[in-house]
């Protein structure tokens, strides 16, 4: 087979074309073997993916976590074979048997790409549009990382300069999250981001004319992106040379993100299935697969056919990757020599370590003083920000309410922004009123590595974020959500803004740790534990959601057992004032802990030894060994009350059959928060009454 280039300025050989056609055959065969999947997009995108992985991207298949690599995000995650086959061809560790096991139990090739499951997969995608926002977050993190380690080097010449590539489909661009994220990227002038749109005009319901009529390219121009369109060759196939040139032009534009519209024909060149909605999400069928193989010059009787010379040709990516990394290492070594302090900081951060003595900077709050936990959180962030430079974040336009401004003099904004404090490497992110993309961008920032990210909004608006929060948990990403205004206690804004079901529903997400501190000191200790956990479980951590009050709450003495999720805040006392076995246990979180404390005083005065357990995090408590959990909640004590200003779904397993739950099983109302607590029965008297009822039930 000839390897002579077919053009003078872009090397595209017959062997390259055979490799691309092999991709199409593997896509068809993989889906046909399992009987389900998405072959069409993987077939039509084959030239684009090949150009990226074999001709353009800086990556090393032998070292997938290389700091200097470009990033690739397949937002159109249903076309997972687009990525898997390139990982196989380039030598990331996937082999032909993995493609044969596509979408089956225990395989490395699940239906949608999963971060941490398949080497070379940078993020979990599938819910459409999430990958676009992940890529925006990665591009933001790349810029902030550069500011941490190499802020003064000319653009394009730092070892920390790299490009984030993202492939999106029509569905990705229809989802609102991509509009939020794309607007943010344009505003931030993320010149290290390239988004390729697979403009194939097909969705599950047929031609996209069923749902879309805007000019997408003009939309991206309006966002402030550099926009190009790549037309297919006369036969309908993607033009690799034109695409390569467009990608090179995009890389050269460093003052704004780049958008490339690629007109493609889904399932090209299948004789009957191309340009049909059936090719999107169904196997083509044996006859169509065989016919397509004939068109491509493959033996229709052979399955998963990969010629040795094709694999040898594509596995040369290992040699190119090794050479690219060696070249990068030279510039990295020169940077280390010239920047010893930055280099030491890089080593610490890359190892997931925190600065020595960082905990000494945590504020301690005066006992008895009334402090809103959102305000306490803000003071903690400002204290930690002064000593942990990799910690950064912001809010969805609610910074003044969320108390998420880590540095008032430094805003993450691009060059040319007229606002005071604007700095391309600033600490405070202004996410705008874009909660959904904020959460997904935070995922991208965490996936990129070398920074610690948080983002805030009202707890009720976690509904807007839920899909991305779920993916945070699915990927075990150490991101921190700061959710304030956590109950009816927020008051006059009324039921549209008062979270009722949110705590319980968020706790239902596996792997998400919800933390609702009782007071300012618990808030400080919660932030400390979150940072510790990020360090201890670097790369395989968990997201945290802090639920914080708008209103002031009493401050109690700090207790180290806050980090255990639940602990004895006040012990039961006998008539002599000495600690004794409780007859009743009151369990509470957040602003309702004070009600449990007051109810305990009533019960103690009646001669009922009563213990108060503060449980800021059910998930942390569940991690403790059985001995500790039973010391806090003795199985012998059946009289229990749980109190939380939300639905009681969380608490049934903690209180048992004789227990009682003081909860809110309906929406709130517009009034002062104190009035609402009284009118809806969140009072010490009601908690004490519930304890008396539980005592009676336990005695039966």
FENTATA-V671934 format. One line per field, one symbol per residue. ss: DSSP state (H for helix, E for strand, C for the rest). phi: phi as a letter, one per 20 degrees, with the letter a starting at -180 (. if undefined). psi: psi as a letter, one per 20 degrees, with the letter a starting at -180 (. if undefined). Layout:
ss = ???
phi = ???
psi = ???
//
This chain:
ss = CCCCCCCCCCCCCHHHHHHHHHHHHHHHHHHHHHCCCCHHHHHHCHHHHHHHHHHHCCCCCCCCCCCCCCEEEECCHHHHHHHHHHHHHHCCCCCHHHHHCCCCCCCCCCCCCCCCCCCCCCCCCCCCCHHHHHHHHHHHHHHHHHHHHCCCCCCCCCCCCCCEEEEEEHHHHHCHHHHHHHHHHHHHCCCCEEEEEEECCEECCEEHHHCCCCCHHHHHHHHCCEEEEECCCCCCCCCHHHHHHHHHHHHHCCCCCEEEEEECCCCCCCCCCCCCCHHHHCCCCHHHHHHHHHHHCCCCCCCCCCCHHHHHHHCHHHHHHHHHHHHHHHHHHHHHHHCHHHHHHHHHHHCCCCCCCHHHHCCCCCCCCEEEHHHHHHHHHHHHHCCCCCEEEEECCCHHHHCCCCCCCCEECCCCCCCCCEECCCCEEECCCCHHHHHHHHHHHHHHCCCEEEEEEEHHHHHHHHHHHHHHHHCCCCCEEEEECCCHHHCCCCCCCCCCCHHHHHHCCCCCEEECCCCHHHHHHHHHHHHHHHHHCCCCCCCEEEEECCCEEECCCCCHHHHHCCEEEECCECCCCCECCCCEEEEECHHHHHHHHHHHHHHHHCCCCEEEEECCCHHHHHHCCHHHHHHHCCCCCCCEEEECCCCHHHCHHHHCCCCEEECCCCCCCCCCHHHHHHHCCCCHHHHHHHHHHHHHHHHC
phi = .fdfgecedbecefffffffffgffffffffffenbpcefffffegffffgffdccfebcgebfdggeffdcceffffegfgegffffffneofcfffffegmdgmeecfgcfcfndcgneeafcqffngfgfgffffffffffgfffdbfdfggncefeebdddcdcdgfgfefffffgfffffffelffedcdddeedmccgeogfgfcccfeffffffffneecccdeffgenffeffffgffffffffeddafdccedfcdgmfdggdefmcffffcbgfngffffffffgendffeeclecfgffffffffgfffffffffffffffffffffcffffffgffffemedffmfffeffddffnfecfffffgfffffffgfccffebrabemcgfeeldefbfebdfbfgnfeffnfbgdfeeedfmebgffgffffffffffnmbcdcbcafgfefgfegfffgfgffeleedcedddleafffnffnffdefcefffffffefneeeccffbffffffffffffffgffdgncebfcdedceeefcfedgfcgfgfenbbeecefcefenefbffebcddbclfefffffffgfffffendfcdddecfbffffffffgffffffcfgfeeeccdcbeafegfdgfeemfefcceccdbfebeaggffffffenecfffffffffffffffef
psi = pqjpqirhjpoorhhghhgghhggghgghgghghjqanhghhghighghggghihgqoqohimijphjqqqppnhmhhlhhggghhhghikiiqrhhhhhjpkrpjrjmrhqpopihppiohqprfoqhghghghggghghgghghhghlhiqqpijqijprqopppqagggihphhhgghhgggghilnijpppponmijpahjbpiihipirohghghghikqppqpoqrrhiiqqohghgghhgghghiojjqrqpooopropjpkphhiqkqhhigkqqhqgghgghhhghikqoiiqqlooqhhghhghiihggggggghgghhghggggggimhghghggggghikqqqpjhhiipqqqpphqppphhgggghgghghhhinhiprabqmkkhhhiljohoijopnqrpipiqpipphkrhppnirmmgghgghhhghgghhrjrpqqqqaqhhjhhhigghgghgghilpmqppoormjaiihciiahhiopgiggghhiiopipoponqhaghhgghggghggghhghlphlbqqqopoqqgqqqqprqqphihijhprogpqqqahjiqqrpqhqppprqciihhhhghhggghhhjjoppqpopmhohghghhqrhgghhhgnphiohoqppppmaqjhhihihhahirqpoaokrrbrorqhhgggghjjmqhghggghhgghgghhi.
//
